[in-house]
Amino acid sequence: MKVKFSILTLAMFLFLCGSSSFTFTDWVVPAKYEKMKNPHKADNASLKMGKSIYNKHCKSCHGSEGLGDGSKAAQLDTPCGDFSTEEFQAQSDGALFYKSRFGKDDMPNFEKKIPYEEDIWHVINYIRTFIE
C-alpha cells in the first residue's frame, strides 16, 4: 500500500508540474472586461504616467522591460510572463485591465494600491511599448 501511495503521489506531482506552465490564455477574463477599450490615448503624457506607475508597482516582478525578470520574479510560484511576446500583446486592453486590477495567484490585486482606473489604463498604454 505504501508503494502505491508513493507512486500515486509522484504521478500527481509530475502531472501538476507538467501542467503548471503558464500562458496568458489560461487566465479567463469575463466578457465585460474582455470587450473594454482603453479610454486614454497612448500619447506622451499617458506613457509618462504609465511608466511612473509601472516602475513603482510592477517593475520589481515584471522587470524594467516587461520580460518577467524583475528582482522579485524568482521568488514567485507563478511566472511573470514576457510582455514583449505576440501572445501577450494580442490580449485586449480590457483583458489587461482586468488582470492588472484584480490579480490572480502571485499577481496581486491592485484595487487599493492603484485606486484610480485611469492609472491602470496608463500602465496598459506603457506596457504596449514592450514589443519584440
C-alpha positions as CSV (number, residue, x, y, z in Angstrom):
1,M,0.0,0.0,0.0
2,K,2.8,2.4,0.8
3,V,4.3,1.8,-2.7
4,K,1.0,2.6,-4.4
5,F,0.7,5.8,-2.4
6,S,4.2,6.8,-3.3
7,I,3.7,6.1,-7.0
8,L,0.3,8.0,-6.9
9,T,1.9,10.9,-5.1
10,L,4.8,11.0,-7.6
11,A,2.3,10.8,-10.5
12,M,0.3,13.7,-9.1
13,F,3.4,15.8,-8.6
14,L,4.6,15.2,-12.1
15,F,1.2,16.0,-13.5
16,L,1.0,19.2,-11.6
17,C,4.5,20.2,-12.6
18,G,3.8,19.5,-16.2
19,S,0.5,21.3,-16.2
20,S,1.8,24.4,-14.4
21,S,3.3,26.0,-17.5
22,F,1.6,29.4,-17.6
23,T,0.2,31.0,-20.6
24,F,-1.7,34.3,-20.7
25,T,-4.7,32.5,-22.2
26,D,-5.0,30.3,-19.1
27,W,-6.4,33.3,-17.3
28,V,-10.2,33.6,-18.0
29,V,-11.4,37.2,-18.3
30,P,-15.1,37.9,-18.0
31,A,-16.6,39.1,-21.3
32,K,-17.5,42.5,-19.8
33,Y,-13.8,43.2,-19.3
34,E,-12.6,41.5,-22.5
35,K,-14.5,44.0,-24.6
36,M,-13.4,47.1,-22.7
37,K,-11.5,49.7,-24.7
38,N,-8.8,51.9,-23.2
39,P,-10.3,55.4,-22.9
40,H,-6.8,57.0,-22.9
41,K,-4.7,57.7,-26.0
42,A,-1.1,56.4,-25.8
43,D,0.2,59.9,-26.0
44,N,3.4,61.1,-24.3
45,A,1.6,62.2,-21.1
46,S,-0.1,58.8,-20.8
47,L,3.1,56.9,-21.4
48,K,5.0,59.0,-18.9
49,M,2.3,58.4,-16.3
50,G,2.1,54.7,-17.1
51,K,5.9,54.3,-16.8
52,S,6.0,56.1,-13.5
53,I,3.2,53.8,-12.1
54,Y,4.8,50.7,-13.7
55,N,8.1,51.5,-12.1
56,K,6.5,51.9,-8.7
57,H,4.2,48.9,-8.7
58,C,5.1,46.4,-11.5
59,K,8.8,46.6,-12.3
60,S,10.0,44.6,-9.2
61,C,8.3,41.4,-10.6
62,H,7.9,42.1,-14.4
63,G,11.3,43.8,-14.9
64,S,12.3,47.1,-16.5
65,E,11.4,45.9,-20.0
66,G,8.5,43.7,-19.1
67,L,10.4,40.4,-19.6
68,G,9.3,38.9,-16.3
69,D,12.8,39.2,-14.9
70,G,12.3,41.6,-12.1
71,S,14.2,41.3,-8.8
72,K,11.2,39.5,-7.1
73,A,10.3,37.3,-10.0
74,A,12.4,34.3,-8.9
75,Q,10.6,34.2,-5.6
76,L,7.2,33.7,-7.2
77,D,5.4,30.4,-7.9
78,T,3.7,31.9,-11.0
79,P,5.8,33.0,-13.9
80,C,5.6,36.7,-14.5
81,G,5.4,36.2,-18.3
82,D,7.0,38.3,-21.0
83,F,5.1,41.4,-22.1
84,S,7.0,41.7,-25.3
85,T,5.6,38.5,-26.9
86,E,3.0,38.4,-29.5
87,E,0.9,36.2,-27.2
88,F,0.8,38.9,-24.5
89,Q,0.4,41.8,-26.9
90,A,-2.6,40.0,-28.6
91,Q,-4.7,40.3,-25.4
92,S,-7.3,43.0,-25.4
93,D,-6.8,46.2,-23.4
94,G,-9.8,45.1,-21.3
95,A,-8.2,41.8,-20.5
96,L,-5.0,43.5,-19.4
97,F,-7.1,45.9,-17.3
98,Y,-8.9,43.0,-15.6
99,K,-5.7,41.1,-14.8
100,S,-3.9,44.2,-13.6
101,R,-6.8,45.4,-11.4
102,F,-8.0,42.1,-9.8
103,G,-4.9,39.8,-10.0
104,K,-4.6,36.1,-9.6
105,D,-2.3,33.8,-7.8
106,D,1.0,35.7,-7.3
107,M,-0.3,38.7,-9.3
108,P,-1.7,40.9,-6.5
109,N,-5.0,42.8,-6.6
110,F,-4.3,46.4,-7.2
111,E,-7.7,47.9,-6.4
112,K,-6.3,49.6,-3.3
113,K,-2.7,50.3,-4.4
114,I,-3.8,51.8,-7.7
115,P,-7.3,53.1,-6.9
116,Y,-7.9,55.2,-10.0
117,E,-8.8,53.1,-13.0
118,E,-7.3,55.7,-15.3
119,D,-3.9,55.0,-13.9
120,I,-4.2,51.3,-14.8
121,W,-5.1,52.4,-18.4
122,H,-1.9,54.5,-18.5
123,V,0.1,51.4,-17.4
124,I,-1.5,49.4,-20.2
125,N,-0.5,52.0,-22.7
126,Y,3.0,51.9,-21.3
127,I,3.3,48.1,-21.4
128,R,2.1,48.1,-25.0
129,T,5.5,49.6,-25.8
130,F,7.2,46.4,-24.7
131,I,7.2,44.7,-28.1
132,E,9.8,42.2,-29.5
